[in-house]
Amino acid sequence: MGLLMRESAKARKHEGTKARKHEGTKARRREGAKGRRGELIRAFVLSCLRAFAPSRFRAFTLAEAIIAIVIIMVCFGLSTMIYINILRSDNRVERSKAFMETKRNAIQTNTDSRYFDEEILTDSLRIRKTIEAYQNDPVLKILTIEAFNEKGKKLSSYKQIILSK
């Protein structure tokens, strides 16, 4: 019985050592694979860099650099001129001025109770104010204020229902 116990203890010890060795081998294989994979990636990147980047760069002459700068400046100048022309052709400033003028006239009409038709000329705007009956109601009126530019194009319009006294 003693001999059998010794042999089984040896067998258990041997199995444990075998298992540990096996685990160590797996870990080493994983580390080796990672190392090889890293080396392969590094080699691939270096070969790509060598293929796309020439070993010797060709320098620009001063004349080529000046010509490139002149071409860029001409393109920039042309694009700036086009942008300014687009801004000038757009009548945003004129429309916002007309909008402010119609609002100001509406407020002034309501505060002064000036409920009659009239036409006002300002710098470059013609403002037309009209008062009409609202659905044949004797008390309610529609205040309409429209702003036109020098060419007669309508730039802004304002309508409000008012209670006339």
C-alpha positions as YAML, in Angstrom:
chain: A
units: angstrom
residues:
- id: 1
  name: MET
  ca: [0.00, 0.00, 0.00]
- id: 2
  name: GLY
  ca: [2.83, 2.42, 0.78]
- id: 3
  name: LEU
  ca: [4.36, 1.77, -2.64]
- id: 4
  name: LEU
  ca: [1.05, 2.44, -4.34]
- id: 5
  name: MET
  ca: [0.68, 5.76, -2.49]
- id: 6
  name: ARG
  ca: [4.14, 6.84, -3.51]
- id: 7
  name: GLU
  ca: [3.49, 6.02, -7.17]
- id: 8
  name: SER
  ca: [0.12, 7.87, -7.16]
- id: 9
  name: ALA
  ca: [1.77, 10.93, -5.52]
- id: 10
  name: LYS
  ca: [4.48, 10.83, -8.19]
- id: 11
  name: ALA
  ca: [1.82, 10.55, -10.89]
- id: 12
  name: ARG
  ca: [-0.10, 13.53, -9.46]
- id: 13
  name: LYS
  ca: [3.08, 15.57, -9.22]
- id: 14
  name: HIS
  ca: [4.01, 14.65, -12.78]
- id: 15
  name: GLU
  ca: [0.50, 15.59, -14.07]
- id: 16
  name: GLY
  ca: [0.68, 18.99, -12.32]
- id: 17
  name: THR
  ca: [4.08, 19.68, -13.85]
- id: 18
  name: LYS
  ca: [2.78, 18.60, -17.25]
- id: 19
  name: ALA
  ca: [-0.23, 20.92, -16.96]
- id: 20
  name: ARG
  ca: [1.96, 23.85, -15.90]
- id: 21
  name: LYS
  ca: [4.36, 23.17, -18.75]
- id: 22
  name: HIS
  ca: [1.44, 22.99, -21.17]
- id: 23
  name: GLU
  ca: [0.04, 26.33, -19.93]
- id: 24
  name: GLY
  ca: [3.45, 27.92, -20.23]
- id: 25
  name: THR
  ca: [3.79, 26.64, -23.78]
- id: 26
  name: LYS
  ca: [0.40, 28.13, -24.73]
- id: 27
  name: ALA
  ca: [1.34, 31.48, -23.21]
- id: 28
  name: ARG
  ca: [4.69, 31.46, -25.01]
- id: 29
  name: ARG
  ca: [2.96, 30.61, -28.28]
- id: 30
  name: ARG
  ca: [0.52, 33.51, -27.80]
- id: 31
  name: GLU
  ca: [3.33, 35.91, -26.99]
- id: 32
  name: GLY
  ca: [5.34, 34.63, -29.94]
- id: 33
  name: ALA
  ca: [2.36, 35.06, -32.26]
- id: 34
  name: LYS
  ca: [1.86, 38.62, -31.01]
- id: 35
  name: GLY
  ca: [5.51, 39.35, -31.48]
- id: 36
  name: ARG
  ca: [5.52, 37.87, -34.99]
- id: 37
  name: ARG
  ca: [2.29, 39.72, -35.84]
- id: 38
  name: GLY
  ca: [3.82, 42.98, -34.64]
- id: 39
  name: GLU
  ca: [6.94, 42.33, -36.68]
- id: 40
  name: LEU
  ca: [4.85, 41.56, -39.77]
- id: 41
  name: ILE
  ca: [2.83, 44.76, -39.37]
- id: 42
  name: ARG
  ca: [5.97, 46.81, -38.83]
- id: 43
  name: ALA
  ca: [7.58, 45.30, -41.94]
- id: 44
  name: PHE
  ca: [4.44, 45.95, -44.00]
- id: 45
  name: VAL
  ca: [4.26, 49.61, -42.93]
- id: 46
  name: LEU
  ca: [7.94, 50.14, -43.68]
- id: 47
  name: SER
  ca: [7.61, 48.57, -47.13]
- id: 48
  name: CYS
  ca: [4.61, 50.81, -47.89]
- id: 49
  name: LEU
  ca: [6.55, 53.88, -46.79]
- id: 50
  name: ARG
  ca: [9.48, 52.89, -48.98]
- id: 51
  name: ALA
  ca: [7.21, 52.29, -51.96]
- id: 52
  name: PHE
  ca: [5.34, 55.63, -51.73]
- id: 53
  name: ALA
  ca: [8.10, 57.87, -50.45]
- id: 54
  name: PRO
  ca: [11.03, 58.31, -52.75]
- id: 55
  name: SER
  ca: [14.41, 58.14, -51.13]
- id: 56
  name: ARG
  ca: [15.31, 61.54, -52.52]
- id: 57
  name: PHE
  ca: [12.95, 64.51, -52.72]
- id: 58
  name: ARG
  ca: [13.10, 66.81, -55.71]
- id: 59
  name: ALA
  ca: [13.31, 70.46, -54.60]
- id: 60
  name: PHE
  ca: [11.33, 73.37, -56.05]
- id: 61
  name: THR
  ca: [13.14, 76.24, -57.62]
- id: 62
  name: LEU
  ca: [12.42, 79.80, -56.51]
- id: 63
  name: ALA
  ca: [10.69, 80.55, -59.81]
- id: 64
  name: GLU
  ca: [8.31, 77.60, -59.41]
- id: 65
  name: ALA
  ca: [7.43, 78.69, -55.87]
- id: 66
  name: ILE
  ca: [6.75, 82.29, -56.99]
- id: 67
  name: ILE
  ca: [4.58, 81.10, -59.89]
- id: 68
  name: ALA
  ca: [2.57, 78.87, -57.53]
- id: 69
  name: ILE
  ca: [2.04, 81.77, -55.12]
- id: 70
  name: VAL
  ca: [0.93, 84.07, -57.97]
- id: 71
  name: ILE
  ca: [-1.58, 81.47, -59.22]
- id: 72
  name: ILE
  ca: [-3.01, 81.04, -55.71]
- id: 73
  name: MET
  ca: [-3.28, 84.83, -55.25]
- id: 74
  name: VAL
  ca: [-5.08, 85.26, -58.59]
- id: 75
  name: CYS
  ca: [-7.57, 82.51, -57.67]
- id: 76
  name: PHE
  ca: [-8.13, 84.08, -54.26]
- id: 77
  name: GLY
  ca: [-8.63, 87.54, -55.79]
- id: 78
  name: LEU
  ca: [-11.14, 86.26, -58.34]
- id: 79
  name: SER
  ca: [-13.12, 84.38, -55.71]
- id: 80
  name: THR
  ca: [-13.20, 87.47, -53.48]
- id: 81
  name: MET
  ca: [-14.50, 89.63, -56.34]
- id: 82
  name: ILE
  ca: [-17.23, 87.10, -57.12]
- id: 83
  name: TYR
  ca: [-18.24, 86.95, -53.45]
- id: 84
  name: ILE
  ca: [-18.44, 90.76, -53.18]
- id: 85
  name: ASN
  ca: [-20.54, 90.97, -56.36]
- id: 86
  name: ILE
  ca: [-22.95, 88.39, -54.98]
- id: 87
  name: LEU
  ca: [-23.27, 90.33, -51.74]
- id: 88
  name: ARG
  ca: [-23.91, 93.60, -53.60]
- id: 89
  name: SER
  ca: [-26.51, 92.08, -55.89]
- id: 90
  name: ASP
  ca: [-28.38, 90.66, -52.92]
- id: 91
  name: ASN
  ca: [-30.77, 93.20, -51.44]
- id: 92
  name: ARG
  ca: [-30.63, 91.92, -47.89]
- id: 93
  name: VAL
  ca: [-29.58, 95.27, -46.48]
- id: 94
  name: GLU
  ca: [-32.32, 97.05, -48.40]
- id: 95
  name: ARG
  ca: [-34.94, 94.54, -47.25]
- id: 96
  name: SER
  ca: [-33.94, 94.75, -43.61]
- id: 97
  name: LYS
  ca: [-34.06, 98.55, -43.80]
- id: 98
  name: ALA
  ca: [-37.55, 98.35, -45.37]
- id: 99
  name: PHE
  ca: [-38.69, 95.91, -42.67]
- id: 100
  name: MET
  ca: [-37.49, 98.22, -39.89]
- id: 101
  name: GLU
  ca: [-39.16, 101.21, -41.55]
- id: 102
  name: THR
  ca: [-42.52, 99.42, -41.88]
- id: 103
  name: LYS
  ca: [-42.39, 98.35, -38.22]
- id: 104
  name: ARG
  ca: [-41.49, 101.87, -37.13]
- id: 105
  name: ASN
  ca: [-44.39, 103.31, -39.16]
- id: 106
  name: ALA
  ca: [-46.82, 100.78, -37.69]
- id: 107
  name: ILE
  ca: [-45.80, 101.68, -34.15]
- id: 108
  name: GLN
  ca: [-45.99, 105.40, -34.91]
- id: 109
  name: THR
  ca: [-49.43, 105.01, -36.53]
- id: 110
  name: ASN
  ca: [-50.77, 103.17, -33.46]
- id: 111
  name: THR
  ca: [-49.29, 105.62, -30.92]
- id: 112
  name: ASP
  ca: [-50.47, 108.74, -32.82]
- id: 113
  name: SER
  ca: [-53.78, 107.13, -33.88]
- id: 114
  name: ARG
  ca: [-53.18, 108.27, -37.46]
- id: 115
  name: TYR
  ca: [-55.56, 105.86, -39.14]
- id: 116
  name: PHE
  ca: [-55.76, 107.25, -42.68]
- id: 117
  name: ASP
  ca: [-54.16, 106.39, -46.02]
- id: 118
  name: GLU
  ca: [-50.87, 108.04, -46.80]
- id: 119
  name: GLU
  ca: [-47.65, 107.61, -48.75]
- id: 120
  name: ILE
  ca: [-44.28, 108.44, -47.21]
- id: 121
  name: LEU
  ca: [-41.00, 108.93, -49.09]
- id: 122
  name: THR
  ca: [-37.74, 108.24, -47.27]
- id: 123
  name: ASP
  ca: [-34.13, 107.95, -48.52]
- id: 124
  name: SER
  ca: [-34.61, 105.22, -51.09]
- id: 125
  name: LEU
  ca: [-37.97, 103.79, -49.99]
- id: 126
  name: ARG
  ca: [-41.58, 104.60, -50.75]
- id: 127
  name: ILE
  ca: [-43.87, 103.50, -47.92]
- id: 128
  name: ARG
  ca: [-47.59, 103.13, -48.58]
- id: 129
  name: LYS
  ca: [-50.00, 102.94, -45.64]
- id: 130
  name: THR
  ca: [-53.64, 101.94, -46.18]
- id: 131
  name: ILE
  ca: [-56.55, 101.48, -43.78]
- id: 132
  name: GLU
  ca: [-59.45, 99.22, -44.85]
- id: 133
  name: ALA
  ca: [-62.57, 97.92, -43.12]
- id: 134
  name: TYR
  ca: [-62.24, 94.40, -41.75]
- id: 135
  name: GLN
  ca: [-65.08, 92.18, -43.03]
- id: 136
  name: ASN
  ca: [-67.54, 95.10, -43.07]
- id: 137
  name: ASP
  ca: [-67.08, 95.64, -39.32]
- id: 138
  name: PRO
  ca: [-67.34, 99.36, -38.41]
- id: 139
  name: VAL
  ca: [-64.98, 99.02, -35.42]
- id: 140
  name: LEU
  ca: [-62.21, 96.73, -36.78]
- id: 141
  name: LYS
  ca: [-59.80, 97.94, -39.45]
- id: 142
  name: ILE
  ca: [-56.83, 96.42, -41.29]
- id: 143
  name: LEU
  ca: [-53.65, 98.47, -41.25]
- id: 144
  name: THR
  ca: [-51.45, 97.57, -44.23]
- id: 145
  name: ILE
  ca: [-47.98, 99.08, -44.61]
- id: 146
  name: GLU
  ca: [-45.87, 98.23, -47.65]
- id: 147
  name: ALA
  ca: [-42.34, 99.38, -48.53]
- id: 148
  name: PHE
  ca: [-41.11, 99.66, -52.12]
- id: 149
  name: ASN
  ca: [-37.67, 100.41, -53.52]
- id: 150
  name: GLU
  ca: [-36.92, 103.04, -56.20]
- id: 151
  name: LYS
  ca: [-37.74, 100.56, -58.98]
- id: 152
  name: GLY
  ca: [-41.15, 99.77, -57.48]
- id: 153
  name: LYS
  ca: [-40.27, 96.30, -56.16]
- id: 154
  name: LYS
  ca: [-42.04, 95.40, -52.90]
- id: 155
  name: LEU
  ca: [-39.45, 94.80, -50.19]
- id: 156
  name: SER
  ca: [-41.55, 94.49, -47.05]
- id: 157
  name: SER
  ca: [-45.17, 94.23, -46.03]
- id: 158
  name: TYR
  ca: [-46.90, 94.55, -42.65]
- id: 159
  name: LYS
  ca: [-50.54, 93.87, -41.78]
- id: 160
  name: GLN
  ca: [-52.32, 94.36, -38.50]
- id: 161
  name: ILE
  ca: [-55.93, 94.34, -37.36]
- id: 162
  name: ILE
  ca: [-56.64, 97.42, -35.26]
- id: 163
  name: LEU
  ca: [-59.55, 98.60, -33.17]
- id: 164
  name: SER
  ca: [-60.55, 102.10, -34.25]
- id: 165
  name: LYS
  ca: [-62.36, 104.36, -31.79]
...
